[in-house]
Amino acid sequence: MDKDHLNRIFSKEIGTTIHCYMQIKRLILARQEIRKGAGIEEAAYKTGFMDYSNFYRAYKSFFGMNPSAQRNENIDLTENRIL
């Protein structure tokens, strides 16, 4: 099975591409790390983002606020079990 076929099957079943799914999972893990007290850059690198500016843009786009603003939010970590 080639990667394009796998991506089409995945998208049909899950509703998003493999790349997008993995990025969302990494953003959720980074958010959890930040809330546990990790530094923002540390959480970004720990979850596979090699460029902080890309992490920042993806984080803000997905969660609607920047990483430092969410550090103090009291939201249940299980709320994002969408994927």
HUURQUI-V735446 format. One record per residue. N is the residue number from 0. RES is the residue in three letters. SS is DSSP state (alpha for helix, beta for strand, coil for the rest). PHI is phi in radians with two decimals (NA if undefined). BURIAL is 1 if it has 24 or more other C-alpha atoms within 12 Angstrom, else 0. Layout:
# HUURQUI-V735446
N|RES|SS|PHI|BURIAL ; N|RES|SS|PHI|BURIAL
This chain:
# HUURQUI-V735446
0|MET|coil|NA|0 ; 1|ASP|coil|-1.51|0 ; 2|LYS|alpha|-1.14|0 ; 3|ASP|alpha|-1.17|0 ; 4|HIS|alpha|-1.14|0 ; 5|LEU|alpha|-1.06|0 ; 6|ASN|alpha|-1.13|0 ; 7|ARG|alpha|-1.12|0 ; 8|ILE|alpha|-1.11|0 ; 9|PHE|alpha|-1.05|0 ; 10|SER|alpha|-1.09|0 ; 11|LYS|alpha|-1.14|0 ; 12|GLU|alpha|-1.38|0 ; 13|ILE|alpha|-1.68|0 ; 14|GLY|coil|1.70|0 ; 15|THR|coil|-2.67|0 ; 16|THR|coil|-1.30|0 ; 17|ILE|alpha|-1.06|0 ; 18|HIS|alpha|-1.05|0 ; 19|CYS|alpha|-1.11|0 ; 20|TYR|alpha|-1.02|0 ; 21|MET|alpha|-1.14|0 ; 22|GLN|alpha|-1.14|1 ; 23|ILE|alpha|-1.09|1 ; 24|LYS|alpha|-1.07|1 ; 25|ARG|alpha|-1.16|1 ; 26|LEU|alpha|-1.14|1 ; 27|ILE|alpha|-1.13|1 ; 28|LEU|alpha|-1.12|1 ; 29|ALA|alpha|-1.09|1 ; 30|ARG|alpha|-1.05|1 ; 31|GLN|alpha|-1.12|1 ; 32|GLU|alpha|-1.10|1 ; 33|ILE|alpha|-1.08|1 ; 34|ARG|alpha|-1.21|1 ; 35|LYS|coil|-1.41|0 ; 36|GLY|coil|1.95|0 ; 37|ALA|coil|-1.22|0 ; 38|GLY|coil|-1.16|0 ; 39|ILE|alpha|-1.13|1 ; 40|GLU|alpha|-1.12|1 ; 41|GLU|alpha|-1.06|0 ; 42|ALA|alpha|-1.12|1 ; 43|ALA|alpha|-1.09|1 ; 44|TYR|alpha|-1.19|1 ; 45|LYS|alpha|-1.11|0 ; 46|THR|coil|-1.74|1 ; 47|GLY|coil|1.71|0 ; 48|PHE|coil|-1.53|1 ; 49|MET|coil|-1.58|0 ; 50|ASP|coil|-2.19|0 ; 51|TYR|alpha|-1.06|0 ; 52|SER|alpha|-1.14|0 ; 53|ASN|alpha|-1.15|0 ; 54|PHE|alpha|-1.06|1 ; 55|TYR|alpha|-1.02|1 ; 56|ARG|alpha|-1.11|0 ; 57|ALA|alpha|-1.14|1 ; 58|TYR|alpha|-1.09|1 ; 59|LYS|alpha|-1.16|0 ; 60|SER|alpha|-1.15|0 ; 61|PHE|alpha|-1.34|0 ; 62|PHE|alpha|-1.62|0 ; 63|GLY|coil|1.46|0 ; 64|MET|coil|-2.70|0 ; 65|ASN|coil|-1.34|0 ; 66|PRO|alpha|-1.03|1 ; 67|SER|alpha|-1.20|1 ; 68|ALA|alpha|-1.21|0 ; 69|GLN|alpha|-1.46|1 ; 70|ARG|coil|-0.98|0 ; 71|ASN|coil|-1.68|0 ; 72|GLU|coil|-1.22|0 ; 73|ASN|coil|-1.81|0 ; 74|ILE|coil|-1.95|0 ; 75|ASP|coil|-1.00|0 ; 76|LEU|alpha|-1.18|0 ; 77|THR|alpha|-1.54|0 ; 78|GLU|alpha|-1.12|0 ; 79|ASN|alpha|-1.75|0 ; 80|ARG|coil|-1.48|0 ; 81|ILE|coil|-1.33|0 ; 82|LEU|coil|-2.19|0
